[in-house]
Amino acid sequence: RRVLFRSDLPPGDRATAEIKLEPVRGLALVHTIPAGARISVDGSDRGPAPVLLTDLPLGTYELKAEALGFLPRTVSLTLDSRQPRKVQFDLQSSTATLTIRSEPEGAGVSFDGAPRGLTSLVMENVPSGGHTAELTLAGHAPQKLPVTLEPGQTDTISAILQPLPARLRVVSVPEKALPVSATV
């Protein structure tokens, strides 16, 4: 920064001048997708995006964006001049979408032990990680299906439900009568 001042000193005289210099501050505009994620700079909250940062001395900073339902994301920002910098965070969903199908359709679905509905079933905002889906249908053997979901993933699991063997009980009158013919 240049400072001009006028001096009325006679030639050969000396004077002392104190000039307070302010540090050069960088400029950064921070956006997030989705908008509204909380922004922090070196751990200090700066509010929801978009955020205009005008008070940071030149240097390197850690910017973090956090939003409910999304994975937090951190980037390093170096401000080395007064030239404005634009930072954009594209946040990734922390949940997944899962479709559960069965043959035959209409099987009851329990997901991690909680009833969720009947197949074909679409479940949104499922937390990432390991889960168990159990499918049940009258007259069919139940099936447990392990599933592991990654953040932002859309997945489909399918099961072919096996019919249970049929039972036949024959009661005759009189007892112990011999059948003439039988077709089952």
C-alpha positions as a printed NumPy array, in Angstrom:
array([[  0.   ,   0.   ,   0.   ],
       [  1.357,   3.373,  -0.966],
       [  1.05 ,   6.316,   1.403],
       [  1.637,   9.887,   0.296],
       [  2.115,  12.648,   2.798],
       [  3.22 ,  16.222,   2.694],
       [  6.063,  17.55 ,   4.768],
       [  6.799,  21.165,   5.541],
       [ 10.233,  20.356,   6.946],
       [ 13.145,  22.564,   5.982],
       [ 15.88 ,  20.889,   3.95 ],
       [ 18.216,  18.78 ,   6.115],
       [ 15.732,  18.281,   8.99 ],
       [ 14.432,  14.863,   9.9  ],
       [ 10.99 ,  13.656,  10.913],
       [  9.545,  10.334,  11.967],
       [  6.274,   9.118,  10.601],
       [  4.345,   6.125,  11.936],
       [  2.239,   4.355,   9.396],
       [  0.065,   1.449,  10.428],
       [ -0.083,  -1.162,   7.67 ],
       [ -3.053,  -3.47 ,   7.418],
       [ -2.451,  -7.022,   6.193],
       [ -3.679,  -7.784,   2.707],
       [ -6.835,  -9.852,   2.948],
       [ -7.996, -12.405,   0.416],
       [-11.479, -12.766,  -1.012],
       [-13.347, -16.047,  -1.418],
       [-16.912, -16.838,  -2.408],
       [-18.06 , -20.273,  -1.22 ],
       [-21.029, -22.092,  -2.831],
       [-22.45 , -25.537,  -2.124],
       [-24.66 , -27.959,  -4.014],
       [-27.114, -28.268,  -2.401],
       [-27.202, -24.642,  -1.264],
       [-27.347, -23.87 ,   2.443],
       [-24.642, -26.216,   3.751],
       [-22.828, -24.906,   6.841],
       [-19.365, -23.548,   6.062],
       [-16.491, -23.468,   8.522],
       [-13.004, -22.039,   8.113],
       [-10.322, -23.725,  10.243],
       [-13.114, -25.011,  12.504],
       [-14.872, -21.637,  12.901],
       [-18.489, -21.56 ,  11.669],
       [-19.135, -18.978,   8.937],
       [-22.821, -19.707,   8.31 ],
       [-24.807, -21.248,   5.471],
       [-23.586, -21.131,   1.867],
       [-23.255, -19.05 ,  -0.171],
       [-20.683, -17.247,   1.997],
       [-18.424, -14.327,   1.025],
       [-15.173, -14.399,   2.998],
       [-13.503, -10.983,   3.096],
       [-11.598, -11.023,   6.382],
       [ -8.96 , -13.724,   5.859],
       [ -5.319, -12.646,   5.716],
       [ -3.332, -14.23 ,   2.897],
       [ -2.526, -17.848,   3.719],
       [ -3.883, -21.376,   3.579],
       [ -7.136, -22.404,   5.242],
       [ -9.231, -25.552,   5.688],
       [-12.799, -25.054,   4.453],
       [-15.469, -27.558,   5.451],
       [-19.051, -27.91 ,   4.185],
       [-21.65 , -29.92 ,   6.123],
       [-25.349, -30.556,   5.47 ],
       [-27.821, -33.006,   6.964],
       [-28.131, -36.096,   4.75 ],
       [-24.814, -35.423,   2.984],
       [-21.216, -36.451,   3.589],
       [-19.09 , -33.593,   4.954],
       [-16.395, -32.372,   2.604],
       [-13.158, -30.512,   3.313],
       [-10.873, -28.638,   0.927],
       [ -7.748, -26.563,   1.319],
       [ -7.948, -22.929,   0.179],
       [ -4.841, -20.824,  -0.438],
       [ -5.316, -17.072,  -0.673],
       [ -2.189, -15.538,  -2.179],
       [ -3.546, -12.247,  -3.498],
       [ -6.561,  -9.968,  -3.395],
       [ -7.823, -11.762,  -6.524],
       [-11.258, -13.218,  -5.626],
       [-11.421, -17.022,  -5.43 ],
       [-14.534, -19.114,  -5.995],
       [-14.924, -22.385,  -4.11 ],
       [-17.761, -24.798,  -4.859],
       [-18.582, -27.91 ,  -2.857],
       [-20.63 , -30.619,  -4.6  ],
       [-21.833, -32.611,  -1.601],
       [-22.587, -36.318,  -1.951],
       [-25.65 , -37.825,  -0.32 ],
       [-24.886, -39.909,   2.768],
       [-27.884, -42.137,   2.065],
       [-28.809, -44.616,  -0.657],
       [-31.905, -45.763,  -2.552],
       [-32.811, -49.45 ,  -2.538],
       [-35.423, -51.306,  -4.591],
       [-36.47 , -54.745,  -3.335],
       [-38.233, -57.149,  -5.721],
       [-39.446, -60.722,  -5.408],
       [-40.861, -63.479,  -7.564],
       [-43.719, -63.865,  -6.871],
       [-44.525, -60.225,  -6.066],
       [-46.282, -59.147,  -2.866],
       [-43.811, -60.539,  -0.324],
       [-43.609, -58.757,   3.01 ],
       [-40.335, -56.882,   3.554],
       [-38.665, -56.365,   6.919],
       [-35.565, -54.203,   6.747],
       [-33.178, -54.432,   9.698],
       [-36.048, -56.045,  11.614],
       [-38.646, -53.323,  10.902],
       [-41.608, -53.962,   8.553],
       [-41.402, -51.743,   5.448],
       [-44.118, -52.916,   3.032],
       [-44.563, -55.319,   0.135],
       [-42.461, -56.038,  -2.938],
       [-41.812, -54.296,  -5.302],
       [-40.648, -51.746,  -2.752],
       [-38.539, -48.615,  -3.273],
       [-36.816, -47.3  ,  -0.146],
       [-35.197, -43.852,  -0.268],
       [-32.835, -42.198,   2.208],
       [-31.507, -45.524,   3.475],
       [-28.379, -45.014,   5.615],
       [-25.229, -46.327,   3.976],
       [-23.613, -49.457,   5.417],
       [-24.649, -53.055,   5.999],
       [-28.285, -54.118,   6.336],
       [-30.492, -57.213,   6.198],
       [-33.736, -57.495,   4.227],
       [-36.073, -60.399,   5.046],
       [-38.812, -61.4  ,   2.599],
       [-41.803, -63.507,   3.643],
       [-44.784, -64.774,   1.659],
       [-47.383, -67.311,   2.744],
       [-46.633, -70.747,   1.3  ],
       [-43.015, -69.83 ,   0.523],
       [-39.727, -70.19 ,   2.381],
       [-38.573, -66.859,   3.896],
       [-35.35 , -65.341,   2.567],
       [-32.804, -63.135,   4.292],
       [-30.765, -60.95 ,   1.97 ],
       [-27.668, -59.092,   3.174],
       [-27.099, -55.746,   1.454],
       [-24.296, -53.194,   1.728],
       [-25.007, -49.686,   0.468],
       [-22.573, -46.915,  -0.371],
       [-23.445, -43.218,   0.016],
       [-25.352, -41.965,  -3.027],
       [-25.846, -45.489,  -4.401],
       [-29.034, -46.698,  -6.105],
       [-29.312, -50.487,  -5.943],
       [-31.849, -53.252,  -6.59 ],
       [-31.997, -56.642,  -4.915],
       [-34.24 , -59.479,  -6.081],
       [-35.251, -62.81 ,  -4.618],
       [-37.012, -65.857,  -6.065],
       [-39.102, -67.231,  -3.223],
       [-39.241, -71.025,  -3.126],
       [-42.659, -72.627,  -2.553],
       [-42.89 , -74.795,   0.537],
       [-43.704, -78.49 ,  -0.079],
       [-47.431, -79.239,   0.102],
       [-48.833, -81.576,   2.733],
       [-51.645, -83.975,   2.161],
       [-53.468, -85.742,   4.946],
       [-55.849, -88.496,   3.975],
       [-58.638, -89.415,   6.322],
       [-60.705, -92.413,   5.349],
       [-64.024, -93.707,   6.479],
       [-63.85 , -96.509,   7.349],
       [-60.347, -96.277,   8.786],
       [-57.508, -97.897,   6.892],
       [-59.424, -98.094,   3.65 ],
       [-57.323, -98.568,   0.536],
       [-57.532, -95.848,  -2.111],
       [-58.837, -96.852,  -5.51 ],
       [-56.751, -94.168,  -7.283],
       [-55.354, -90.781,  -6.335],
       [-53.941, -87.875,  -8.309],
       [-52.294, -85.012,  -6.48 ]])
